[in-house]
Amino acid sequence: MTADLRFRDPKLAERLRSKIARLAQKKETIKICHVCGTHEWTITHYGLRELLPENVEVIAGPGCPVCIVPASEIDEAIELTLNGVTITCFGDVFRVPGSTRSLLDAKAEGADVKVVYSVSDAVRLAKKEPEKDYVFFAVGFETTAPSTAVEVLMNPPKNLSFLISHRLIPPAMKLLVEMEELNLNGFIAPGHVSTIIGLKPYEIFPSEYHMPTVVAGFEPLDVLFAVYMILKQISEGKARLENEYTRAVRWEGNVKAQRVMHRVFDVVDGRWRGLGSIESSKFILKEKYSIFDAHLKYDLKIEGGVDLRPGCRCHLVIIGKIKPTECPLFMKACTPRKPVGACMVSSEGTCRIWARSMSS
């Protein structure tokens, strides 16, 4: 049996389901939060919530990097491109709503917006047209930040600058655990991010918040194992940091990638869509590399921004306080074809994932 099939083995899943059910017996509601769009896809696609006891709830946190970009930063990119700058971005950023429109809307108005598959694609395009101003809209968590940092270190062409919108996951998890109304009992930490940052940044959750925390992979059994490991910790009354995803994640993470990020970026407080400002949660370019900072180069000063349109409940979906189906716009005014909220845009957005599962 191949590795992929082994992690989807229905017999193993049934054995795990039984173990989880036994651990959950005679306990009050146990609420586990994951912070990864791919985890949500796995959970929804494979119907894992239906396998869990009624008192074990797995909710989706702010694990979609596109969904949490505040409208003001989308507005900044739109302002640049409407003023003659070519914006390059990943495809899932293209349709994310700003305060009044998206980059797709701006393109329909004649703006030059190009979808790229990597930062190096943006560099290549800028080199081809040195007479034009290019900006790479750098969105993503710690998973994609190293690739942006590498290109900055490689002395990109003078006509290319960077609109940095990278965010850090652990500070957002800290915000969630401190929200009393969520009443969390455990975290499933994201596998992709953890391959870069390792396990150390999560130590605070079991040590200071007594919150069982497990780094997990993306196959169905990965997620079920993580739930089982969290329930076992709860039963033993001992919160620990554990690594289920040992085949990809090391304790120290990717040290080279961390060094590159630390060379290029400083960490500051940052706004997240619908969540407000989160302490020490955003990367910005160090002063040494300020010549590549689009904010400084073009004197961008957009403040505020309209994160939520009337009726949209994205801010509550992002923290797992409500399910997508509890938003009054879900699959009515807000659909994958015509998204109103950011959670319906990206393939990692919770609303988009739920919408796809309903139509399949």
C-alpha positions as CSV (number, residue, x, y, z in Angstrom):
1,M,0.0,0.0,0.0
2,T,1.4,3.4,-1.0
3,A,1.9,6.1,1.7
4,D,-1.0,8.2,0.4
5,L,-3.4,5.2,0.5
6,R,-2.1,4.2,3.9
7,F,-3.2,7.6,5.3
8,R,-6.6,7.0,3.8
9,D,-7.1,3.5,5.0
10,P,-10.8,3.1,6.0
11,K,-10.0,0.3,8.5
12,L,-7.4,2.4,10.3
13,A,-9.9,5.3,10.3
14,E,-12.6,3.1,11.9
15,R,-10.1,2.0,14.6
16,L,-9.2,5.7,15.3
17,R,-12.9,6.7,15.3
18,S,-13.5,4.1,18.0
19,K,-10.5,5.2,20.1
20,I,-11.7,8.9,19.8
21,A,-15.2,7.9,20.8
22,R,-13.9,6.1,23.9
23,L,-11.7,9.1,25.0
24,A,-14.6,11.5,24.4
25,Q,-17.1,9.6,26.6
26,K,-18.6,11.4,29.6
27,K,-16.9,14.6,28.6
28,E,-18.4,18.0,28.0
29,T,-18.1,19.6,24.5
30,I,-14.5,19.5,23.3
31,K,-13.6,22.3,20.8
32,I,-10.5,21.9,18.7
33,C,-9.3,24.6,16.4
34,H,-7.2,24.2,13.3
35,V,-5.6,27.1,11.5
36,C,-5.0,25.8,7.9
37,G,-7.1,26.0,4.8
38,T,-5.8,22.6,3.6
39,H,-6.9,21.0,6.9
40,E,-10.4,22.4,6.4
41,W,-10.4,21.0,2.9
42,T,-9.4,17.5,4.1
43,I,-11.9,17.6,7.0
44,T,-14.8,18.7,4.7
45,H,-13.9,16.7,1.6
46,Y,-13.6,13.4,3.5
47,G,-16.5,14.1,5.9
48,L,-14.3,13.7,9.0
49,R,-16.7,15.8,11.2
50,E,-19.3,13.1,10.6
51,L,-16.9,10.5,12.1
52,L,-16.4,12.4,15.4
53,P,-18.6,12.1,18.5
54,E,-21.2,14.8,18.8
55,N,-19.3,16.4,21.7
56,V,-16.1,16.8,19.7
57,E,-16.1,19.9,17.5
58,V,-13.4,20.8,15.0
59,I,-13.6,24.5,14.0
60,A,-11.7,26.4,11.3
61,G,-9.5,29.3,12.4
62,P,-7.8,32.0,10.3
63,G,-5.8,29.6,8.2
64,C,-6.4,31.1,4.7
65,P,-3.7,33.6,3.9
66,V,-5.8,35.4,1.3
67,C,-8.9,35.7,3.5
68,I,-7.2,37.6,6.3
69,V,-5.6,40.3,4.0
70,P,-7.3,43.6,5.1
71,A,-9.3,45.5,2.5
72,S,-6.9,48.5,2.9
73,E,-4.0,46.5,1.5
74,I,-6.1,45.3,-1.4
75,D,-7.0,49.0,-1.9
76,E,-3.3,49.9,-1.9
77,A,-2.6,47.4,-4.7
78,I,-5.6,48.8,-6.7
79,E,-4.5,52.4,-6.3
80,L,-1.1,51.5,-7.6
81,T,-2.4,49.7,-10.7
82,L,-5.0,52.3,-11.5
83,N,-2.1,54.8,-11.5
84,G,0.0,52.9,-14.1
85,V,1.9,50.4,-12.0
86,T,1.8,46.8,-13.1
87,I,0.7,44.6,-10.2
88,T,1.7,40.9,-10.1
89,C,0.0,38.6,-7.7
90,F,-1.0,35.0,-7.1
91,G,-4.3,33.9,-8.6
92,D,-6.2,33.6,-5.4
93,V,-5.6,37.3,-4.6
94,F,-7.1,38.4,-7.9
95,R,-10.7,38.4,-6.8
96,V,-10.4,39.3,-3.1
97,P,-12.6,42.3,-2.4
98,G,-11.1,45.5,-1.3
99,S,-13.3,48.3,0.1
100,T,-15.2,48.9,-3.1
101,R,-13.6,46.6,-5.8
102,S,-11.1,43.8,-6.4
103,L,-8.0,43.6,-8.6
104,L,-10.1,41.8,-11.1
105,D,-12.5,44.7,-11.2
106,A,-9.5,47.1,-11.6
107,K,-8.2,45.0,-14.5
108,A,-11.7,45.2,-16.2
109,E,-11.2,49.0,-15.9
110,G,-8.0,48.8,-17.9
111,A,-5.4,48.3,-15.1
112,D,-2.4,46.1,-15.7
113,V,-2.7,43.1,-13.3
114,K,-0.8,40.0,-14.0
115,V,-1.2,36.6,-12.3
116,V,2.1,34.8,-11.5
117,Y,2.9,31.4,-10.1
118,S,6.0,32.6,-8.1
119,V,7.9,35.6,-7.1
120,S,10.6,34.8,-9.6
121,D,7.9,35.1,-12.4
122,A,7.4,38.7,-11.2
123,V,11.2,39.3,-11.4
124,R,11.3,37.9,-14.9
125,L,8.5,40.1,-16.1
126,A,10.1,43.2,-14.6
127,K,13.4,42.4,-16.3
128,K,11.7,42.0,-19.6
129,E,10.1,45.5,-19.4
130,P,12.6,47.7,-17.6
131,E,10.7,50.9,-18.7
132,K,7.6,49.8,-16.7
133,D,7.1,49.9,-12.9
134,Y,6.2,46.5,-11.4
135,V,5.1,45.6,-7.9
136,F,4.8,42.1,-6.5
137,F,1.9,41.8,-4.0
138,A,3.4,39.4,-1.5
139,V,0.6,37.6,0.3
140,G,1.0,34.5,2.5
141,F,2.0,33.1,5.8
142,E,5.5,31.9,6.8
143,T,5.2,29.3,4.1
144,T,5.6,31.7,1.2
145,A,7.5,34.5,3.0
146,P,11.0,32.9,2.5
147,S,10.6,33.0,-1.3
148,T,9.9,36.7,-1.2
149,A,12.9,37.2,1.0
150,V,15.2,35.3,-1.3
151,E,14.3,37.5,-4.3
152,V,14.9,40.6,-2.2
153,L,18.3,39.3,-1.3
154,M,19.1,38.6,-5.0
155,N,19.0,42.3,-5.8
156,P,15.9,42.4,-8.1
157,P,15.6,44.9,-11.0
158,K,15.1,48.6,-10.0
159,N,11.7,48.7,-11.6
160,L,10.3,46.0,-9.2
161,S,9.2,46.7,-5.6
162,F,7.2,44.7,-3.1
163,L,3.9,45.3,-1.4
164,I,4.4,43.1,1.6
165,S,1.3,41.5,3.1
166,H,2.9,38.4,4.8
167,R,1.4,37.4,8.2
168,L,2.5,35.1,11.0
169,I,0.3,32.3,12.3
170,P,1.3,31.8,16.0
171,P,0.2,35.4,17.0
172,A,-3.2,34.7,15.5
173,M,-3.4,31.5,17.5
174,K,-2.6,33.4,20.6
175,L,-5.5,35.8,19.8
176,L,-7.9,32.8,19.5
177,V,-6.9,31.1,22.7
178,E,-7.5,34.4,24.6
179,M,-11.1,34.8,23.2
180,E,-13.1,33.5,26.1
181,E,-16.2,33.1,24.0
182,L,-14.5,30.5,21.8
183,N,-13.7,28.2,24.7
184,L,-11.0,26.2,22.9
185,N,-9.6,23.0,24.2
186,G,-6.9,22.2,21.7
187,F,-5.0,23.3,18.5
188,I,-4.2,21.5,15.4
189,A,-1.2,23.5,14.1
190,P,-0.7,23.9,10.3
191,G,1.7,21.5,8.6
192,H,2.9,23.7,5.8
193,V,3.8,26.6,8.1
194,S,5.4,24.2,10.6
195,T,7.8,22.9,8.0
196,I,9.3,26.4,8.0
197,I,9.0,27.6,11.6
198,G,9.2,24.2,13.4
199,L,7.6,23.5,16.7
200,K,9.2,26.0,19.1
201,P,6.8,28.9,18.3
202,Y,3.9,26.8,19.5
203,E,5.4,26.0,23.0
204,I,3.6,28.9,24.5
205,F,0.2,27.2,24.1
206,P,0.7,24.1,26.3
207,S,3.1,25.8,28.7
208,E,1.2,29.1,29.4
209,Y,-2.3,28.3,28.2
210,H,-2.5,24.6,29.0
211,M,-3.7,24.0,25.5
212,P,-2.9,20.7,23.9
213,T,-1.3,21.4,20.5
214,V,-0.5,19.0,17.7
215,V,1.2,19.7,14.4
216,A,-0.6,17.6,11.7
217,G,-0.3,16.6,8.1
218,F,-3.0,16.8,5.5
219,E,-4.3,13.3,4.9
220,P,-7.5,12.1,6.6
221,L,-5.7,9.9,9.1
222,D,-3.3,12.8,9.9
223,V,-6.2,14.8,11.1
224,L,-7.9,12.0,13.0
225,F,-4.6,11.1,14.7
226,A,-4.2,14.8,15.7
227,V,-7.7,14.7,17.2
228,Y,-6.9,11.5,19.0
229,M,-3.6,12.9,20.4
230,I,-5.4,16.0,21.7
231,L,-8.1,14.0,23.4
232,K,-5.5,11.7,25.0
233,Q,-3.8,14.8,26.4
234,I,-7.1,16.1,27.8
235,S,-7.8,12.7,29.3
236,E,-4.4,12.6,31.0
237,G,-4.7,16.2,32.2
238,K,-1.4,17.1,30.6
239,A,-1.1,19.6,27.8
240,R,1.8,19.0,25.5
241,L,3.2,20.1,22.1
242,E,3.3,17.0,19.8
243,N,4.3,16.4,16.2
244,E,2.1,14.1,14.3
245,Y,3.6,15.2,11.0
246,T,7.0,13.7,11.7
247,R,7.6,12.8,8.0
248,A,7.8,16.5,7.1
249,V,8.2,18.6,10.1
250,R,11.3,18.9,12.4
251,W,11.5,20.5,15.8
252,E,13.8,23.2,14.5
253,G,12.0,23.7,11.2
254,N,13.8,24.9,8.1
255,V,16.6,26.9,9.7
256,K,17.9,28.3,6.3
257,A,14.5,29.6,5.5
258,Q,14.2,31.2,8.9
259,R,17.6,32.9,8.5
260,V,16.5,34.3,5.2
261,M,13.3,35.8,6.6
262,H,15.1,37.2,9.6
263,R,17.7,38.9,7.3
264,V,15.0,40.6,5.2
265,F,12.0,41.2,7.5
266,D,11.2,43.0,10.7
267,V,8.1,41.9,12.6
268,V,5.4,44.5,13.5
269,D,1.8,44.6,14.6
270,G,-0.5,43.9,11.7
271,R,-4.2,44.2,10.8
272,W,-6.1,41.1,9.8
273,R,-9.4,41.3,7.9
274,G,-12.3,41.4,10.4
275,L,-10.0,40.7,13.4
276,G,-8.3,44.1,13.9
277,S,-4.7,44.5,14.8
278,I,-2.7,41.5,16.1
279,E,0.5,42.1,18.0
280,S,3.7,41.1,16.2
281,S,1.9,39.3,13.3
282,K,3.2,41.0,10.2
283,F,6.4,41.1,8.2
284,I,7.8,44.4,6.8
285,L,11.0,45.0,4.9
286,K,14.0,46.0,7.0
287,E,15.3,49.5,6.5
288,K,18.3,48.1,4.7
289,Y,15.9,46.9,1.9
290,S,13.5,49.9,2.0
291,I,14.3,50.8,-1.7
292,F,12.2,47.8,-2.6
293,D,9.3,48.8,-0.4
294,A,6.3,49.9,-2.5
295,H,4.8,51.8,0.4
296,L,7.8,54.1,0.5
297,K,8.4,54.2,-3.2
298,Y,4.9,55.3,-4.0
299,D,4.0,57.1,-0.8
300,L,1.0,54.9,-0.1
301,K,-1.1,56.2,2.8
302,I,-4.4,54.3,2.6
303,E,-5.8,53.8,6.1
304,G,-8.9,52.1,7.3
305,G,-10.7,50.2,4.6
306,V,-14.0,48.4,4.5
307,D,-13.3,44.7,5.4
308,L,-16.9,43.6,5.6
309,R,-19.8,44.4,3.3
310,P,-23.3,44.6,4.6
311,G,-24.5,41.2,5.8
312,C,-21.2,39.5,5.4
313,R,-20.0,37.4,8.4
314,C,-16.5,36.5,7.2
315,H,-15.0,37.8,10.5
316,L,-17.0,35.2,12.4
317,V,-16.2,32.4,10.0
318,I,-12.5,33.2,10.1
319,I,-12.4,32.6,13.9
320,G,-14.7,29.6,13.7
321,K,-17.4,31.3,15.8
322,I,-20.0,30.4,13.1
323,K,-20.2,27.9,10.3
324,P,-20.4,29.2,6.7
325,T,-24.0,28.1,6.5
326,E,-24.9,30.5,9.4
327,C,-23.9,33.5,7.3
328,P,-27.1,35.0,5.7
329,L,-25.2,35.6,2.4
330,F,-23.8,32.1,2.0
331,M,-24.7,30.5,-1.4
332,K,-27.3,33.3,-1.8
333,A,-25.8,36.7,-2.5
334,C,-22.3,35.2,-1.9
335,T,-21.2,32.3,-4.2
336,P,-17.9,31.1,-5.7
337,R,-18.9,32.9,-9.0
338,K,-19.8,36.1,-7.3
339,P,-18.0,36.3,-3.9
340,V,-19.0,39.0,-1.5
341,G,-16.7,38.0,1.3
342,A,-13.0,37.0,1.2
343,C,-13.7,33.5,2.7
344,M,-15.6,32.6,-0.6
345,V,-12.7,33.6,-2.9
346,S,-9.6,31.4,-2.2
347,S,-9.6,27.6,-2.5
348,E,-8.4,27.7,1.1
349,G,-11.3,29.8,2.3
350,T,-13.7,28.0,4.6
351,C,-16.8,29.3,2.7
352,R,-15.4,28.3,-0.6
353,I,-14.5,24.8,0.7
354,W,-18.0,24.3,2.1
355,A,-19.6,25.6,-1.2
356,R,-17.6,23.2,-3.2
357,S,-18.5,20.3,-1.0
358,M,-22.2,21.1,-1.3
359,S,-22.0,21.2,-5.1
360,S,-20.0,18.0,-5.6
